[in-house]
Amino acid sequence: MATETAIEVPAAEAAEKQPHKLERKWTFWYNNLSKVKQPADWDKNLRKVYTFDTVEEFWCLYDQIFKPSKLTTNAEFILFKAGMEPKWEDPECANGGKWTVNSNTKANLENTWLETLMALIGEQFDEAEEICGVVASVRRQDKLSLWTKNAANEAAQMSIGRKWKEILDVNEKITYAFHRTREDAKGSRYNV
């Protein structure tokens, strides 16, 4: 009768084969605004695509799908924390706003998108709990928008804006605007 021999796998090798878990789950979304007939219907084509929580899943998705250069005009790729919808009406986003960076070339948009994605999933922001996600919008003037939860928290917003500007290594001013036009927020903007 043959005896089974256990094969020992070194701990380091076994650890390498395990997926690398992220701090939290993230969800990719897609929105094709070119099919929208009325501005009020902007979210009719908003689709949740995939939720992931490992480094390996992220790179597989990014390499195969989620590059802004693959988008048609008037479309968006979005990365938000799982459980949040990329809408002003989502309770997590309702009192927030967004930092915006314009892009003058597709290559620039591609680079700033990837740098932002890695900063988000890599938890590079001190105020990570304040961040909802990021939207890459392909338009005549492409742009990235980093959405946050609490627009009134100026200290957190300024910290996020400064950190994002540093991550992207941009010289021009970036602007933060409140999502909703409210009497108490009228004209409220931050700049770094």
One Martini backbone bead per residue (centre of mass of N, CA, C, O) as a GRO file, in nm:
protein
  192
    1MET     BB    1   0.095   0.037   0.024
    2ALA     BB    2   0.070   0.358  -0.033
    3THR     BB    3   0.212   0.658   0.069
    4GLU     BB    4   0.159   0.972   0.167
    5THR     BB    5   0.318   1.275   0.072
    6ALA     BB    6   0.403   1.565   0.202
    7ILE     BB    7   0.409   1.888   0.067
    8GLU     BB    8   0.614   2.147   0.121
    9VAL     BB    9   0.532   2.490   0.144
   10PRO     BB   10   0.649   2.772   0.151
   11ALA     BB   11   0.524   3.049   0.297
   12ALA     BB   12   0.596   3.259   0.078
   13GLU     BB   13   0.468   3.104  -0.159
   14ALA     BB   14   0.182   3.088  -0.044
   15ALA     BB   15   0.138   3.398  -0.017
   16GLU     BB   16   0.168   3.464  -0.324
   17LYS     BB   17  -0.106   3.300  -0.401
   18GLN     BB   18  -0.251   3.504  -0.256
   19PRO     BB   19  -0.459   3.738  -0.243
   20HIS     BB   20  -0.463   4.096  -0.244
   21LYS     BB   21  -0.606   4.270  -0.014
   22LEU     BB   22  -0.811   4.522   0.044
   23GLU     BB   23  -0.949   4.747   0.259
   24ARG     BB   24  -1.175   4.761   0.030
   25LYS     BB   25  -1.448   4.790  -0.163
   26TRP     BB   26  -1.502   4.816  -0.521
   27THR     BB   27  -1.674   4.998  -0.797
   28PHE     BB   28  -1.755   4.966  -1.123
   29TRP     BB   29  -1.867   5.200  -1.372
   30TYR     BB   30  -2.113   5.286  -1.636
   31ASN     BB   31  -2.171   5.571  -1.869
   32ASN     BB   32  -2.400   5.654  -2.143
   33LEU     BB   33  -2.480   5.980  -2.250
   34SER     BB   34  -2.556   5.954  -2.563
   35LYS     BB   35  -2.853   5.815  -2.483
   36VAL     BB   36  -2.956   6.080  -2.373
   37LYS     BB   37  -3.239   6.290  -2.397
   38GLN     BB   38  -3.249   6.392  -2.096
   39PRO     BB   39  -3.089   6.535  -1.835
   40ALA     BB   40  -3.266   6.381  -1.612
   41ASP     BB   41  -3.158   6.089  -1.757
   42TRP     BB   42  -2.848   6.034  -1.692
   43ASP     BB   43  -2.899   5.739  -1.524
   44LYS     BB   44  -3.022   5.521  -1.728
   45ASN     BB   45  -2.707   5.405  -1.814
   46LEU     BB   46  -2.626   5.318  -1.542
   47ARG     BB   47  -2.360   5.075  -1.458
   48LYS     BB   48  -2.287   4.802  -1.290
   49VAL     BB   49  -2.000   4.592  -1.323
   50TYR     BB   50  -1.776   4.570  -1.067
   51THR     BB   51  -1.668   4.402  -0.773
   52PHE     BB   52  -1.376   4.457  -0.565
   53ASP     BB   53  -1.080   4.326  -0.328
   54THR     BB   54  -0.826   4.303  -0.525
   55VAL     BB   55  -0.544   4.350  -0.702
   56GLU     BB   56  -0.592   4.143  -0.927
   57GLU     BB   57  -0.870   4.241  -1.015
   58PHE     BB   58  -0.796   4.525  -1.088
   59TRP     BB   59  -0.586   4.461  -1.317
   60CYS     BB   60  -0.773   4.301  -1.495
   61LEU     BB   61  -0.980   4.526  -1.541
   62TYR     BB   62  -0.795   4.748  -1.641
   63ASP     BB   63  -0.655   4.600  -1.879
   64GLN     BB   64  -0.942   4.515  -2.027
   65ILE     BB   65  -1.135   4.796  -1.972
   66PHE     BB   66  -1.064   5.067  -1.765
   67LYS     BB   67  -1.011   5.285  -2.014
   68PRO     BB   68  -1.069   5.595  -2.142
   69SER     BB   69  -0.970   5.535  -2.443
   70LYS     BB   70  -1.234   5.333  -2.480
   71LEU     BB   71  -1.415   5.571  -2.498
   72THR     BB   72  -1.674   5.748  -2.577
   73THR     BB   73  -1.833   6.009  -2.622
   74ASN     BB   74  -2.019   6.062  -2.338
   75ALA     BB   75  -1.855   5.896  -2.122
   76GLU     BB   76  -1.813   5.677  -1.822
   77PHE     BB   77  -1.588   5.613  -1.565
   78ILE     BB   78  -1.623   5.442  -1.244
   79LEU     BB   79  -1.507   5.475  -0.895
   80PHE     BB   80  -1.651   5.319  -0.608
   81LYS     BB   81  -1.755   5.252  -0.326
   82ALA     BB   82  -1.902   5.009  -0.197
   83GLY     BB   83  -2.256   5.104  -0.168
   84MET     BB   84  -2.223   5.333  -0.378
   85GLU     BB   85  -2.359   5.582  -0.572
   86PRO     BB   86  -2.297   5.793  -0.861
   87LYS     BB   87  -2.480   6.018  -0.682
   88TRP     BB   88  -2.613   6.285  -0.529
   89GLU     BB   89  -2.854   6.109  -0.392
   90ASP     BB   90  -2.671   5.972  -0.230
   91PRO     BB   91  -2.627   5.979   0.105
   92GLU     BB   92  -2.303   5.992   0.086
   93CYS     BB   93  -2.319   6.253  -0.138
   94ALA     BB   94  -2.529   6.488  -0.079
   95ASN     BB   95  -2.300   6.676   0.100
   96GLY     BB   96  -2.105   6.709  -0.128
   97GLY     BB   97  -1.835   6.689  -0.372
   98LYS     BB   98  -1.580   6.815  -0.617
   99TRP     BB   99  -1.291   6.745  -0.772
  100THR     BB  100  -1.125   6.905  -1.061
  101VAL     BB  101  -0.969   6.774  -1.367
  102ASN     BB  102  -0.835   6.866  -1.655
  103SER     BB  103  -0.790   6.739  -1.996
  104ASN     BB  104  -0.591   6.769  -2.304
  105THR     BB  105  -0.546   6.450  -2.313
  106LYS     BB  106  -0.570   6.113  -2.330
  107ALA     BB  107  -0.303   6.047  -2.188
  108ASN     BB  108  -0.357   6.219  -1.939
  109LEU     BB  109  -0.616   6.081  -1.852
  110GLU     BB  110  -0.495   5.801  -1.819
  111ASN     BB  111  -0.290   5.878  -1.598
  112THR     BB  112  -0.479   6.015  -1.385
  113TRP     BB  113  -0.661   5.772  -1.349
  114LEU     BB  114  -0.453   5.567  -1.248
  115GLU     BB  115  -0.339   5.731  -1.011
  116THR     BB  116  -0.613   5.750  -0.866
  117LEU     BB  117  -0.680   5.454  -0.832
  118MET     BB  118  -0.425   5.380  -0.669
  119ALA     BB  119  -0.479   5.581  -0.437
  120LEU     BB  120  -0.745   5.462  -0.346
  121ILE     BB  121  -0.679   5.150  -0.310
  122GLY     BB  122  -0.405   5.246  -0.141
  123GLU     BB  123  -0.472   5.459   0.079
  124GLN     BB  124  -0.334   5.775   0.042
  125PHE     BB  125  -0.551   5.912   0.210
  126ASP     BB  126  -0.620   6.048   0.512
  127GLU     BB  127  -0.940   6.099   0.410
  128ALA     BB  128  -1.079   5.828   0.300
  129GLU     BB  129  -1.373   5.849   0.430
  130GLU     BB  130  -1.448   6.111   0.242
  131ILE     BB  131  -1.438   5.924  -0.002
  132CYS     BB  132  -1.615   5.794  -0.284
  133GLY     BB  133  -1.475   5.880  -0.577
  134VAL     BB  134  -1.435   5.843  -0.943
  135VAL     BB  135  -1.456   6.040  -1.255
  136ALA     BB  136  -1.445   5.965  -1.606
  137SER     BB  137  -1.478   6.217  -1.860
  138VAL     BB  138  -1.583   6.210  -2.199
  139ARG     BB  139  -1.512   6.495  -2.389
  140ARG     BB  140  -1.402   6.769  -2.521
  141GLN     BB  141  -1.336   6.803  -2.207
  142ASP     BB  142  -1.170   6.625  -2.018
  143LYS     BB  143  -1.235   6.458  -1.689
  144LEU     BB  144  -1.180   6.462  -1.335
  145SER     BB  145  -1.368   6.337  -1.041
  146LEU     BB  146  -1.351   6.388  -0.688
  147TRP     BB  147  -1.549   6.248  -0.454
  148THR     BB  148  -1.728   6.369  -0.164
  149LYS     BB  149  -1.918   6.392   0.139
  150ASN     BB  150  -1.816   6.682   0.299
  151ALA     BB  151  -1.811   7.005   0.207
  152ALA     BB  152  -1.799   7.157   0.495
  153ASN     BB  153  -1.514   7.014   0.530
  154GLU     BB  154  -1.253   7.200   0.465
  155ALA     BB  155  -1.005   7.054   0.575
  156ALA     BB  156  -1.047   6.788   0.422
  157GLN     BB  157  -1.066   6.903   0.136
  158MET     BB  158  -0.785   7.034   0.129
  159SER     BB  159  -0.626   6.775   0.178
  160ILE     BB  160  -0.729   6.623  -0.068
  161GLY     BB  161  -0.648   6.828  -0.286
  162ARG     BB  162  -0.344   6.834  -0.226
  163LYS     BB  163  -0.292   6.532  -0.262
  164TRP     BB  164  -0.396   6.504  -0.553
  165LYS     BB  165  -0.204   6.708  -0.678
  166GLU     BB  166   0.049   6.550  -0.597
  167ILE     BB  167  -0.013   6.282  -0.740
  168LEU     BB  168  -0.052   6.429  -1.033
  169ASP     BB  169   0.147   6.661  -1.084
  170VAL     BB  170   0.012   6.956  -1.079
  171ASN     BB  171   0.004   7.315  -1.139
  172GLU     BB  172  -0.271   7.370  -1.160
  173LYS     BB  173  -0.565   7.458  -1.060
  174ILE     BB  174  -0.796   7.320  -0.834
  175THR     BB  175  -1.153   7.243  -0.795
  176TYR     BB  176  -1.419   7.287  -0.561
  177ALA     BB  177  -1.761   7.161  -0.560
  178PHE     BB  178  -2.068   7.162  -0.483
  179HIS     BB  179  -2.334   6.974  -0.565
  180ARG     BB  180  -2.531   7.166  -0.435
  181THR     BB  181  -2.769   7.423  -0.452
  182ARG     BB  182  -2.741   7.626  -0.178
  183GLU     BB  183  -2.762   7.883   0.026
  184ASP     BB  184  -2.505   7.787   0.206
  185ALA     BB  185  -2.340   7.714  -0.091
  186LYS     BB  186  -2.322   7.959  -0.247
  187GLY     BB  187  -2.027   7.969  -0.423
  188SER     BB  188  -1.885   7.722  -0.315
  189ARG     BB  189  -1.525   7.706  -0.304
  190TYR     BB  190  -1.224   7.537  -0.368
  191ASN     BB  191  -0.859   7.587  -0.375
  192VAL     BB  192  -0.517   7.448  -0.501
   0.00000   0.00000   0.00000
